[in-house]
Amino acid sequence: MKAFLIVLLTIAFLAGAADAMDTSPTDNLSVSFAAGENLLNRTSHTSTIALPGGLSSYLTDHRYEEEKGKGWQYRKNLIVDYESYVNPEKEFPLKDFSQRDDLSSRAIGYGKGVMLFHMLKNLVGTDSFNSALEGFIKENKVQGPSWADLRIAFEKTSGKNLEWFFNQWLNRKGIPSIELQDLKVVVSKGIPMVSFEIVQKNEPFKFNLTVIINTDKGDVTQVLNIEKERETFGIPVPGNPLEITVDRDYDLMRKLSEEEYPPVISKFLGDDKRLVVIPAEEGEKYADLIGGVNGKGTLVKEESEIKDADIKKNSLLILGFDSPILKRLFGGIIRPDSGFTITVKKNPLNPSKVIAIAYADSKEDVLHVAEKLPLYGRYSYLRFENGRNIESDIKETNRGIRMNITEPVVGIQPQKMMKLDDIILNILDKPIIYVGERHTNFEDHRVQLKVITSLQESGRKLAIGMEMFQKPFQKAINDYLSGVIDEREFLRATQYFKRWQFDYNLYREIIEYAKAKEIPLIALNIWSEIVKTVASGGLDALTDSEKAQIPADMDMSDADYRQRLREIFETHKNHGSKSFDNLYQAQILWDETMAHSADTFLKKNPDYQMIVLAGVGHIMYGSGIPKRAFRLNGKDYVTLVPGIDTQDGKLGDYILFPEHIPPPDTVKLGVVLKKINSDVKIEKIQPSSIAEKVNLKKGDILISVDGWKIEDVDDVRISLFDKKAGDKIKVNILRKKFLSGYKEFEFDVTL
């Protein structure tokens, strides 16, 4: 009761400067605190400093949320507002706050002010905090209070020198930015110890930091005193340490990590680089909303003008749910419910930015909401009807800075393993079956063939989708399957060796089986030239004609997939100056094209079941092709992933471990070739090769091999793909003579 009386007295005493903190329409105060507010409103205005704003809000709004067990969420929201609205141009020390002029000054005066008092209470203790407020009121009944008066009151009750604390949080701009680094477990004298480093990115602050380590025997909590730029700590723990969480309850005014920061409306409103995207139609409907956000730093463009560079640089407000930009980034958005809705997502091309998507049924719906929007800055989703908020939500993000320490060791029981035949029985009825491969592992292709033959023999109406072939060559595939062209003409017409390059004999059995059983083969892949262009310069580097060949809708929002690809990218030191962002876009384009190709066939042929053959990277976790095809058609699927020794249950529906099978032997002449104008010339003869043994020479021009006319470098591989060691062939060449020009020679060659 005494503490509550202190609250009321303090509010009344400090009323002069209490420009009460804005709250969203969903926030309420308890009856008791409402009484305090009434007392505040009846008190004459006598003070002019910023102090009351933060303190009155701490003792009312914050206290109310704390009693509900949501104090941590309230504090996190304050930090989100601060980071959203306060940029370097608008930042000033808390001591300079006099009144709320805009959202950034509110975030400093009230947000940072509330956090100052919360950190102060944790530093001196609750009893000392309440006693200091009581003494502060008694000592300052006549004259207007100052921050110095407040510091003296808290130093008197706590017995601590608090000059450093008030100087740091009142006089300094900014807030701490911390990272957890070098996390590891060491065992010292039989006791596990979690070792880590706390790193401050800028000029260091001094503060206390709560760390919680979760173990299989309970939690260990420790409060660390941080003062330096880099400090290393070791905390002994019982049992096996699993996870560490730093500042779980947001007791420190600090910058949030990317995993903690929710995509919220305030992030768009406070960004100093904002872009409003006007739809091709119905732009006038959103005029009031555009006017409301069209301040300093805001660009307004029509959706046809937007480039990837615009998306990367800005936080976007996209008007309407069917924008081509949404299709390209998220695979499209489902039509929202009636009224006015706004949804905020992380920007897939720049996770530090957001994309807000607003949709309204009418101009009136927009008018009702446009001016209210800043009051709802903490939310990720809102829906209004007739100007009344009826739905709201905040995207769930990490609570505190969290990192895994160790994963629990798991094992398997051999009895749980299944034979491939049993797996096939379990998946017979799946509309789409993805069978991954390591391209050069012949055993993986035998598994693929086994699945195909089993389904065929069970009477399924089957099609095979293949990553190995690019879509423009579908007619050549159909011509071969129907007997219009032979196998060599098929390889030339599909440019197989130029575009896929892996030994054709790895796939020949599958293709021959499909031909014999009249199973359609579907080319899934996109032009390799388009993928290479995107990998070098992003989607913006494509010409209009190239853009017409790519899917209109692509989902780039899979953060886990992006992270896995980044880890792979960073382990390859030979990526040079290539941009990960461009490579990521190329990978998504690759995946999406194959998903769309499979979907197109199945929509035209709904009575077919499809087996998709592709590299494991396009199938693992479902992130590549499977989830994208499911987005398009909702058809159930199953994934078979070969040869990866893991207990990660999300990797695939079935993990296969086929015995190694040596790949088919492929004979080679042993020459390095180069096409010069219309000629295919020998650039180099490999030592101890067939070419060296039959006396082929550098500079020879190949005319034919085994009767197959050589028009391109790949024709040599086409002429030999079905040959075996010991076969006899003829090689015809042109060789330049010293005086008489070129002369034709024919060589009898034993492979």
N, C-alpha and C positions, 0 to 999 in steps of 0.2 A: 504493500500500500504506500509506503514511504517513497518508493521509487516512482510510483505513478503520480504522486503529488508533485514530485520534482519535475516530472514531464510537463504537467499542467502549468506549474509556476514558470518554468523555463520558456514554454511557448508564449505565455502571456507577456513575460518580461521582454522577450526578444521580438515582439510582434512588429515593431516599427519597420524592420527590414525584411519581414517574412513575405516575400513574393511567392506565395505557396506554389510548390512544384506541380507542374501539369501532370495529371494522371490520365490514363486512358479511361474511357467510359466503363470499362469492366472492373476498374479498381474501386474498392470500398474501404472505408474505415470502420472500426468497431464503434459501438455507441459511446464508449468511454472517450475514445479519441475524438469523436465528433463533438463531444462536449468541450474538449480542449480547443478545438477549432473555433467553436462559438465564442469561447473566452478570448481567443486570439483576435477575432473580428471586432470584439467590443473594446479592445485596448487601443489607446491613442498611439500614433506613429511618432516615435521619438528618436529612433536610431537610424543610421544611414550606412552601416557596414554590411558586408556580405555574409557574415557569420551566421545569422539566424536561418537563412535559407537551408543550408545543409543540416544544421542542428535540428530545426523543427521537423524537417522531413525524416531525419534519422529517428527521432523520438516518436513519430506518429506512423507514417507510411511503412517505414522499415520495421519498426517494432511490431506492427500488426502482422506483417508477412512473416517475421521471425517466429511469432507465436503460433502461426499456422504450419511451421516447419518449412517455409519457403523463403527464408531469408537469403539463402545462397542464390536462389533464382532471381530475387529482387536485385541483389548486388551484381549478378552477371548481366542483367538487363541494363543497369547503370553503365557498366563497362562497355557493353555493346553500343549504347547511345554515344558514349564518349568517343569510341573509335570510329563510329559512323559519321559524327557531326564535327569533330574537332580535327582540323588539319593544320599543318604548320602555319598557314597564313592567319588562321583564326585563333590560334592558341595564345593564352596569356596565363600568368600565375594566378592561383586562387585568391591571393591577397588583393588583386586588382579588381575582383568581381564586385560590382555595386548593384546591378539589377539585371534581370533576364531580358535581353534584347532579341535574341534569336535562339535557335536550337543548340548552337554550339556554346553560347554563353550559359544556357541552362545546364548543359552537360558538365560544364566546368563548375559553375556556382553551386549547383545542387548535387549532381552526380559525384564529382570529386569531393565536394564538401561532405556528403554522407559517408563516403568511404574514409575520409580523414577521421571522422569521429568513431567509425567502426574500428579502424586500426588503432586509434588512441585507446579505446576501451579494452581491446585485446592486450595492448601494451601495459596498461597500468592496472588492469583488473576491474571487474564490475563494481565492487564495493567502493574502490577508490574513485572510479568514474562518477558514480552517483554522489558521493560526498563532495567531489570537486564541483559538480554542478550546483549543489546546494550552497556551498561556500561562495561560488561565483555570483549567485543571485544576491546573497546577503551583502557582498562587498561592492556591488555595482547597482544599487537601487536608484541612485541619483544621476550620476554621470553616464554617458553612453559607453558601452563596453567596447573593448578592443581585443584583438587577437593576443596582444601581450598580457592583458588582464586574464584571459582564459588560460594562457600558458602558466601564469603564476599560480592560478587556482589548482591546476592539475599537478604542478610540481610540489605544491604544499601538501597535498593529500597522498601523493605517491612516493614522495621522497626522492624522486628522480630528476635529473637534469634533462629537460625535454626541448632545449633550444634547438638541437640538431633535428628533432622530429618536425617541429613547426617550421623551421627554416626550409627543410627539404620539401614538405608538402604544400607550404604556402608560397614560397618564393621561387621555387624552380618550376619551369615549364615541363610538360611531358609526364610520362609515367614509365615505370620499368618495363623492359622487354627481356624476358628470360627464356633460356633453353636448357633442356636436360640432355647432357652429352656423356659419351663414354660409359654407358651403363653396362655393368658386368657383375658377375658373382664370383667371389673368391672364398675359399675355405681356409680359415686361420685357426689353428689349434682345434680342429674338428668342428668349428662353428661357422656356418655360412654367413657371409657378409656381403651386402649389396653395396657396391661402390659406384659412384657417379659424380659428375661435375655439373654444377650450376653456373651457367654463363650468362652474364648481362651484356647485351649487344652494344649499349651506348655507355655514357658516363655512369658509373655505378651509383645505385641508391643503397640505403641501409634499411633493412626490413627483416621481419620474421617470416618464415615460410614453413607451412605445414606439409609434411611428406607422409604419405600412408603407403606401406608396403603390404600387399596381400600375399599371404603364404597359405599352404595347405593345412596349416595349424592355427590360422587366425591372422588378424591384422596387427601390424606394428606401426604406431604413430609417433612421429618425432617432429619437434619444432626446431628449425635451423635458423641461426642468426647469419644473415647474409650482409656483407659489407663491400666485398671486392668484385672486380670484373669477372674473375674465375675462381671458384672455390671447389675443392674436392672433399667429398664426405664418404664415410663408410658406416653403414648401419648393420649391426649384427641382428640376425633374425632366426627364429626357430623354424625348422622344417624346410620345405622347398619354396623359395620365393617365386611368385608367379607374375605379379604386376605391381608397378609403382604409379602412384597418383600424386601430383604436386598441386597444392592449393585447390583441393576439391570443392571447398565451400566458398571460394572467392573472398577470402579475408584480406587479400592484397589488391590494391589498385594497380593493375598491370595490363599489358597487352595480351590479348587472347591468341592462342595458337590457331592455325588454320582449321584444325579438327574441332575446336571449341566454338568457333565463330559461326553462328547460324546465318543462313541467307534471309535477311529481313528487309522490310521496306526502308528502314532508316539507313541501311547501307547504300541504297540507291539515292535517297534524298540527300545524304551527306557527302556523296562522292563528288570530288571536284572535277571529275570527268564523266559527265552524264550524256547519254544519247537517247533521244526519243525517236522511235521508229514509227512513222505514219503509214497506215495500210494503204494499199492501192485504191481501195474503196472504203467508204464510211469514215473517212478521216475527220469530217466535220462533226461527227457524233462525239468525238473525244476532245473537242476544242477547249472546254473548260478545264479538263485535266492537263492538257498540254500547257495552257496558260498558268496553271498552278505550280508546275515544276520547272517552267522555262525561265530559270534565273541564271546567274553567273555560272559559267562553266558548262551550260547545257547546249548541246547541238540538237537540231531537229532535222531529220532526213527521211525521205521516202524509202520504203523497204527495198526498192530496186537499186538504190544507190549504195547500199551497205556492203562493205568488203570485210574480209576476215580481219584486216588490220583495225577496222573500226570496232569490231567485237572485242578484240584483244585489249584495246586501249581504254574502253569505257565500260561503265555499268549501263545497262540498257533498260528502257521501258518500251516494251513491244505492245502495240495496241491491236487487239484482235487475237483470236486463238488459232487462225489458219495461216499465219505468216510463213512464207518460204524459209525464213530464217529459223523458225521453230522446228520446221521439218528437218532442216539440215543439222541442227544442234541436238534435238531431243527426239527425233523421229516423229515429230508432230505432238499435238496436245489434244486431249479429248475435250469436246465442247463443254464449257463450264455450265453450272446450273444457272437458273434465271437470276435476274437482277444485275448487280455489279460485283465482279470478283477480281481479285488481284492475287497472284501467286508469285513467289520469289524463289528462284533457283540459283545455285552457284553457276557461274559462267564457265562452261566446259573448256573454253579456250584460254581462260585466265581465272583460276580459282579465287584470286583476291578480289574479283569483281562479281557482280550479281546481274541476273536478268530477271526483271519484273515483267509479268504478263498480265495485262489488264483487259477485261472484256465486259461490255455492258450491252444490255438489250436495247437501250434507248439513250438518247441525249439527256433525258430527265434523270435517268439512273446515275449518269456521270455527274450531273450538276449537284445532286444530293450529297455526293461523297467527296468531290474534288478538294474542298477546303478542309475537310476533316482528316484527310489522309495522314498528315504529320502526327496527329494524336495517336495513331496506331503503328508508329514506327517500329515497335518491337516484334511485330508479327510477320510470319512467313506466308500466311494465307488469310484472306478475309473475304466474306461474302455479305453483301448488303441487299436488302429489299426495301424499296421506298425510303432509302436513306437510313434505315435502321440496321445495325450490325447484328446478324443472326448466326454467323459462324466465324471462328477465329482459331488460329493454330500457330505454334512456333515449331519450326523444324528441329527435331531432336539432334543434338550434337554432343560431343564428349563433355563430361563434367570434370573439369580439371585437366591438367596436362598428364596424359596417360601413356604409358609404354609397357609393352610386355617384357618381362625379364627372362623367363624360361617357359617353354611349353611343356606340359606334362608328357612323360614318356609313355607311349602306347605300344601295344603289341597285338598280334593277331593269332587266332587259333587256326591251324591248318585245316581243321574240319570245316571251317566256314568258307573255304575256297570252292569255286564252282568251275566245272569244265565249260569250255566254249559252247559245246552242244547244249548244255543246260541254260546257259545265258541266252542263246538264240531262241530257245523255247519260251523264255520269259519276255522276249521283246518282239515276238512275231507280229503282234497287232499294233505296234507303234507306227503312226503315220510317217514319221521321219526318223531314220537311224543314222547317226553320225559315227563313222568309223575312222578314227585318226590314224596318222602314219608318220613315221620318221622316214623321209623320202627315200633314203638309200638303203633302208632295212627291208630286205626281201621278205622276211618273215611277217612283217606288218601287212604286206600286200597279199600274202597267202591267207592271213586272217580275213582281210577284206573279201577275198574270193570265196572263202568258206561261208561267210555270212550271206553273200549274194547267192551262192548255189543252194544253200539251205532254204532261203526264202523262196527262190524260184521253184524248188522241188516241192515246197509246201503249197504251191498253187497261187502264190501272191502275184498280183499285177504290179510289176516292178519297173522302176526307172533308176538310173545311176547318175547322180550329179558328181562332176569331176572338176576339182580345182585345176587340174593339169591343162585344161583347154580353155581358150578365151572365146567369149561369146560370138565375135564376128565370124568364127569358123564353124558355127553349128551346121551350116549347109554341107560343108566338107565331111563332117562326122556322119551326117545322115546319108550322104552319097556313098560313103564306105560301107556303112551297115547294110545298105540296100543293094550293094554290089555294083553301083555305077562306076566306082573307081577302085583300083587295087590298093594294097597296103602301102606300097612306096608312094603312090600318088597321094594317099591320105596323109602320110607324114609330111610330104612337101606342102600340100594344100593347107594343113593346119599350122605349118611352121613350127612343128613340135620341138625340134632340136634347138631352134633359135630362141624360142620363148619359154620352154620348160627346162630343157638341157639335161635333165636326168635320164639315165639309160632307159630307153623305151622298153627293153625286155623286162624291166621291173613291173610294167603295167600290161604287157602284151597278153598274158593269160586272161586277165579281166576283160580286156577289150574283145578278144577272140570269143570268149564265152558269151558276152553280150550280143555279139554278131550272130553267133550260132543259135541263140535262144530268142533273138529278135527283141532284146531288151533295149529301150531307148537310152542313149548316153547324152547327158545334158552338160554343155559347156557352161561353167559357172563364173569363170573369171573375167576380169576387165582387161582392156588393152594394157599391156605392160608399160607402154609409153606414157599413158595417163598417170599411172601409179608413180612412175619415176619423176614426172613433172611435179606432182603434188609433194613428193618426198623432198624435192629440191626447193620449191617455192610456195608450197601450200596451195589450197584450192583456188586462191585468187590468181595463180599463175596459169590456170587453164584458159584456153580460148573459149569463145561462145559455143563453137561446134563441139568442143570436148566436154563442156559443161552439160550439153544436151545429152551426152551419153552416160552420165552418172546418175545415181538415184537422187530423186528430189528430196527424199526424207532419209536422214541419217542421225543416229543417236550417239552423241559424243560425251554423254554425261556419266558413263560408267567409271567412277573414280578409282575403283579397285583395279580395273583393267588398265587404266592409264598408269597407275603406280607400278604395276607389274611390268609394263612395257618400258617405263622409265628406268627401272632397275636393270633390265636387260640392256638398254641403251647405254647406261653408265658403265656397265662392265666391259663394253667394247671400246677399246681405246682408239680404234681406227675410224671412228665416226667423223673425225676432223672437225670441219666447221659446220657440219650438218645440224640443222635445228631439230630438237626433239619434237617441238610442236608440229612441224611439217611432217615428220616421220609418223607421228601419231595420227594426223589427218589421213595420211596415205594408208595406214593400217586400217583405219575405220572405213575408208572408201573401199578397200579390198574386201573386208568382211561384209560390208553392206551390199556390195554388188553381188557377191555369192549368195547372200540371204535372199535378195530380191530375185535372183535368177531361179533359185529353187522355188520360191513362192509363186513366181509367174507360171512355171510349169504346172505346179499343183493346182493352181486356180483354174487353169485351162483343162486339166485332167484330174478332177477331184476323186476319181476312182483308183488312182495310182498310189502306191507306197513308194517312198524315195529313200535310197541309201546315198548319203553324201560322203565322198572320199576327199579328205583334205588333211593338211598338216596339223599336228597336234596343237600348235599354237592358235589355230583358228577354232578349236573345239574345246580345249581345257576350260573348266569353270563355266562353260556355256557362253563366255563373253564375246567370242568372235562371231561365229555364224548362228549357233542355235537360238540364243535369246533374241537375236534380231529377226530371224525368221518367225519366231513365236510372236513377236510384236506385230508382225504383218498378218499372220493368219490364225494365230491361236491354236495351232495344231500341236498335239503332244509329241514329245521326242525323247530319245534316249542317246546317251553319248558313251562310246567305247574308246578309251584312251590307252594306247599301248606303251609298255616298257618303262613306265616312270614309277620308281620304287618309293611310294609315299603312303601315308595313312591320312592324307588330307581328303576327307569325305566329300569335299566340294569340287575336287579336281575333275571327276567324271562319274557317271553312274556305274560304270564297270571299268576297272583297271586290268589290263591284260598283260600277261608275261609269256609271250611266245618264245620257244627255243630259237636260237640263231640259225638261220638258213643261209648258206653262201649264195650270193646273187648269181644269176646266169653269167657265164663267161661272155665277154664281148671282145671281139678281135679288133685290132687297130693296126693301121699301116705304119704308124709312128712318124707322122709328118705334122708340121705346123704350117697352116695354110693362110693365105690372105687373098681376098678378092681385089683385083686391080682392074678397073673398068669392067669389062665383061669376062675377064679371065680369072681363073682360080689358080694361083701360083703356089709352089712349095717354097716356103720361107726358111724352113729348117728341117733337117733330117735327124731324128732321135737316134742316139748311139744304140747299136745292137738291135735295131728294129727291123721289121720285115722290109720296110722301104730301103734301108741300107743294104740288106742282103741281096735284093734284086737290082741294086744299082740305080735307084731313083736318085735324082740330084736336086739341089737347091736351084730354083729358077725354072724348073720344069712346070709346064702348064698342063693340068689334068683335063683330059677330054671326056673320058668315061671310065667307070669302074664297074666291072661285071656287066657291061652293056647299059648301065644307067648313066645318062648324060649328066655331066657335072656342070651345073650353072651357078651354083652357090657353094659356099664352104660346107653347109649342112648336107649337101647332096652326097658327100663322101660317107657320112655316118648313116644316111638312109640306105646307101648301096650295100652297107656291111652289117646292118643291125641283125639280120637273120642268119649270118654266116657263123660257122663253127671252125675251131682249129682243125687244120688238115684239108679244108675245102680249097678247091682250085678256082681262081678267077683270073680274068684278063684286065690289065690296066693300060689304057691308052693315054699317051702324053704327047705334047709338043716340046721339043728341045731345041734351043737355039744353037746353030752351028756357027763356027767362026766366020766363014765367008758366005755360006749359002742360005742364011736366014734360018727359019724354023723348019724342023723336019719331024714328022710323026713317027713314034715308036710304040710298039706293043710289047708288054711284058707278061709272061706267064708267072703267076704268083701263087705260091702255096701258103695259105694262112696258118 
